[in-house]
């Protein structure tokens, strides 16, 4: 995949300050965008809060939104969630041994069925403990609130990131065995933490 990002983009949101994400892909490739935004080892609860606009939902297989936190012991907890067109659920990530894997949840989601050229408000709540265990709490999509069930487990890993780093990911995946392009926008992206 190849991707670009532009900011600010006017004419799409009330504040005229959307961020554009454009990607081309082959064979279902994905493009990840990330930003480190703070240093904090104390916060354990996070809400990823964003408005997302998808130009062509049929060219979006997964939309991944992650909150990553490096604890005071140097372990990184990756609180990864994605709306998956494969399992048709909100998936979450846990670690088993040295590998991370996606776990389908009880909450339905299929990005191909999202309304095109429309803003969708997404909120994802997660938390971690001081041993690197994570819990996926709830998702709100366009005002519909849903609790994750049984979505917790081991998650800390030694990745060598700087202690206290808080970093978010926004990843766009194209459909497998296809080539194409897609444009997405975000607006009013906040991370609430305590």
N, C-alpha and C positions, 0 to 999 in steps of 0.2 A: 504494500500500500504506500501511497504518498499522500501527505496532508499539509494543509496550511491553516493558519488561524489569523483572523483580522479583528481589530477592535479600535474604535467603536464603529458599529454599523447602525445607521439611522434608518428610520422608516418602517421598522418592524415592531418596535415596542414603545410603550408610552414614554419611557425615558430616553428614547433614541440612542441607547447605549448597549445594544446586543453585541455578543461576540459570535463571529462566524467560524464554523469548523467545516472545511471542505476536504474531501478525500476521494481519491480514485483507488480502486483495488482490483486485484486479479485473484482468482481461485479463493474467494471469500476472505481475503486479507482484512486486517484490522489496523486502525490507527489510534495510538494512545496520546493523550495530551495530559500534562500534569503541571502542578505548581506547588512549591513549598511556600506556606503562608505564615508560619509562626513557629516559635520554640515554646514548648509547654510539656512538662512531664506530669503535671498534676491532674489535668482534665482526663476524665474517663468516659464521659458520655458525649455523644456527638449526634447532631442532626444535619445531614446534607440536604440543603434546601435550594431548589433551582427550578427555573422555568425553561422548558425545552421545546423547540420548534423544529420539526422534521419536514423537509421538503418532499422526500419520497420514502415513505415508510416501507414500501416493498423492497427497497435496497438496504434495509437495516435489519440484520439478523439478531444482533445483541447490542444493547446499550449498557455499558458498564460504568458504574459510579462508585469509587472507592474512597474511603477515609483511612489514611495510614498514620500511625502514631508510634514514635520511638520512645519507649519507656526509659526510666532512669537506669535500668540494668543493661541498656543497649539493645534489647530485643525490640524488633519491629512487629507491631500488630497490624495486619492488613485486614481492615473491615471492608471486604469487597462484596458488592452486590451487582447484579445485572438483570435486566429484563431480557429473558432469553427466548428467542424464536424457536429454539430446539426443544426445550422442555415445556415451553409455553407457561413458565412461571417466573416469579422473582427468585433468582438463584442467589445463594450466598456461598462464601468460600471458607473452608476450614483446612487445617493442616493435619496430615496423617504421616507420621515419620518425617521425612524431609520434603515431602511433596504436598502441594496444595491441590485441592479438588473442588469443583463446583457441586453444590448440593441443591437439587430442586426443592422448592418450598411448597407450602400449602396455598400460596397467594398467586392467582393467575396473572399472567402478563404475556403479551405477544406484541412486540413493537410493530410488526407488519400490519396490525389492526388499529394502530393509532391514527387519528384523523390527521391528514396531511395539512401543511401550511396553517397550523393552529398551535397556539401556546398551550402546553401541558405543564401543570404545576406538580412537581415531584418532591416529596420529603421522605428521607430514609433515616430512621433512628437506630443507633447501635451503641453498645458500650463494651468496655473491657475491664478486666480486673488487673491487679498488680502481678499476676502470675502469667499473663499473656493469653488468658482465655477470653473469648469474645462471645457476645450475645447480640443477635440481630433482633431488634425489638418490634418495629412496625414500619409500614410503608403507607404513605398517603399519595394517591394518584388522582389528580383533578378533584380533590376533596373527598375521595372515598378512602377511608382509613381501614387498614387491615393489620392484625397482629400476626407476626411470625409464630409458628408453633414448633417447639423443640429445636430451635435454631441457635445452638450454642456449642462451643467446644474449644479445643486447643487451636491457638492461632499464632503465638509468638515465634519469631525466627531471628537468628543472628544474621543480619544482612549487611552489617558494617556501616549503617547510616548514622549520622550525627545524633547524639542523645537529644531528645526533646523535639525532633523534627515532626511537624505536622504537615502532611502533604495530601493533596487530593488528585485523583485520576478521573478522566473522562475519556472512555474508549468507545469507538464506533467500529463495529464489525459488519462486513458485507456478507451476503448469503454464500454458503459454501458452493464450490464448483461454478461460481459465476464471476464475471468481470463487470465492473460498473463504477458509479460514482454516487456521492451523496453530499448534501449540504445540510448541516444542522446549525441551530443557533441556541445560545443560552442567554438568559437575562436574569439579573438579580440573584446571582449565586451567592449563598451565604453558608457558612458552617457555624452552627450554634454549638457551643461547648461549655461544659461545667465539670 
